Amino acid sequence: MLQGHQTTDSSTDSIKRKRKVPAYLVKEIIDGVPFYYVGFRFVLRRKKMLSEIFADGGLLCFIKTYLFQTIAQKIDFTSFRLYVGEIGNHLDHRNNLTLDLAIYDRQLLTAKKINTRYIDVAPKVVIEVDVRVELEDRRADAFDEFVLRKIRKLHEFGTEKIIWLFTNSKTIIVATPGNSWGVFDLKDDVEVMDGISFNLGKYLESEEIGLGDF
């Protein structure tokens, strides 16, 4: 689910001492803490171009498309808005998040609130796939510092359910405020809303897309 910790090397220390990480490499900000695009250190060292770290990989695109299509078949679009991609959500001046898939109540996200800026209302449901940020401190625990922090911040903002898929461990966390969080296998049926569910593991198998042994 998470990559193992890596020891900070001398070149990384040198980067930290000599230059501040530019804002365009920040993917999300939570509680004022910046979280960077995976591979941002390679960009700072001029070993990768920006385009090499910004785009989604093929598996992520496939999973996002499957989730969107599955939910779109049953969701009531007269009551909800369904978005997929890197959805910008502005909570306050210390919190700017990007979401993989989000469902918004149309009564909250009205037509007047849709503009060129980040969305500033709470999504009803959020689905995230894997951990695709890096922390400046390579010794930090990404699950504790990023995943749990992001889930709790969304709950505080008003999100009713966060579903987080981890493809490496084939695990899904379903987090609802005020309740025990559920932990599921990737091949379990997972409810998004009343009457809407998905089963990613079975769909990947049906498409002959492997993630190793289930």
N, C-alpha and C positions, 0 to 999 in steps of 0.2 A: 504493500500500500504506500509506503514511504521509502524514499531512498535512504541508505545508511549515512550516518554522519561522516563528514570528511574533514580532515585536519587542514586548517588554514595554512597555506604555503606562503613563502616569502614574497612571491609575485603579487598575491592577493593583498598582503599587508602593504606592499608598496603602492598598489592602486588606492587603497583606503587612505593612505597618508597623503598622496599627491593630488588626488582629484575627488571632487564630490560627484556622486552618481547623478547624471542629468535627469531632469523630470520626465523626459520622453521614454525612459527605461522603467518608469514606475507603472505597474499594472493596476495595483489597488492601494488604497490607503485606509487603514482601519485603526481607529483611536489615535490618529496622527502618525501611525507607524507605516512606513512605505514597504510594499512588497513588490519585488521586481520581476520582470519577464525572465523566464528560464533561459539561461545563456547570456544574461546581461554582462557578465564578466568577460566573455569572449568578445563582445562588442567593444568594451572598454580597452581591451588589449589589441583591438583591430584584427582579430582572428575570424570574426564573422560580421556579415552585414546585418543591418536592422531587419531586412526582409526575411532573414533566415530564422529569426526568433519570434516574429510577430504572428506568423500564419499558423493555423491549426493543422495537425497531421491528419492523415487519411482516416485512421480509426476514430479519432475524435469527431471528425465531420460525419462519419457514418453513424455514430451513436447519437449525435445531436439530431441528425435528420430522422432517424428511426423514432426517437422520442417525440419530436415535433409532429411527425405524420400520425403516430399512434394516438396522441392526445387530440390532434385536430379532427380526427374522425368522429369524436364523441363530445367534444366540448361545446358548450352553448356560447356561440360568438356574439349573441345579443346581450349576454351578461358579462363576458370576460374577453380580455385581449391576451393572445398567446404570442410571445416573442422568443426568438432563438438567435444565438450569436453571442458576441461580447456586448451584452446589454449594460449600458452605463446607468448606475443607480446612485443618486446623490442623497445621502442621509443628512449630513450637515457638513460644516467646514472642515471637520476632522475625519470624515468618512465618505469615500468615493469607492464604490464597489463595481466589479464587472460580474455579470451573471451569465451562465450558459443558456438556461431556459427559464422563463418566468411567466407566470400567469397573473394578470392584474384584473381587479374588479373595475368594470367600466364606469361605475359610479364614482370611483376614486380617481382613476386615470381617464379623465374626461378629454374630449377633443381639444379643449382650450389648453390643456396641459401638455399636449404633444407638440414639441418644437425641436430645435437643433441642440438643446442642452440635455444633460443627463436627466433621466426621469427622477422626480423627487417625491414620489409616493411609494408606499410599501407594497411589494408584490404579495399576492395571496399565497402562492406556492413558488418555490425555487428549486430547480434541479441543477446540481453541479456534477462535473465529471473530473475525477482525479485532482491532484494538487499541482497546479501549473504556475507556481510562483517560486521565487527564490528569496531567501532572507539575506540581509547584509552580513549577519553573523552566521557563518556556516555551521557553527556548533549548536544553533538553536533547533528546537524540535518543531518542525513545520506543522505537525498535527495540533500540537498544543497552542502554538503561537499564531497559526493562521486558520486552520479548519475550525477549531472550537471558538476562537475569537469571532470569526465571521458568522458562524451559526448564531451565537448569542447576540451579536449586534443586530442581525436581521430579526431575531425574535423581539428584541427591544423596540425595533422600528415598527413592528406590527405584522411581520410575516407569520402565517399560520403553520406552515410546514416547509422544511428543507429536506430534500432527498439528495444524498451525496453518494455517488457511485465511485468505487475504487477498483479499477480494472486489474491491477497487479494482484491484490489479495482476493479479488472476486467477491467483494463485500459491499453491502449497501447500508448506509445509516439513514434512518428516517427520524428526524428531530422535530418534535412539536413542543411548544412552550407549555410548561406546567405538567408535563407527562414524562414518563420514562421513555428514553429513546430506544427505538427498535433497531436491531441489527439483523440483516437478512443476507442470504446467499444470492449471488448474481442470477441464479436460475429460479429464484422465488418470484411469485407474483407480488408486485408492489403497487399499492393503491396511491394514485395521485390525488384524486377527488372522488366524490360519490359517483360510481358507475364508470370510472376511468382508471385503468391500471395498465402496467406493462410488465414484460418478462424479457429482459435484455439477454440473459444467458441463453435461453431457448432460441431467441431470434438469431443470435450470433451463430449458434450451431446450425440453424436452418439455412443460413447463408454461407456456411462452411468457412466462417471466420474464426480462427482459433486464438485463444488466450492461454494456451497451455492446457493441462489436464484440469477438468472440473472436478 
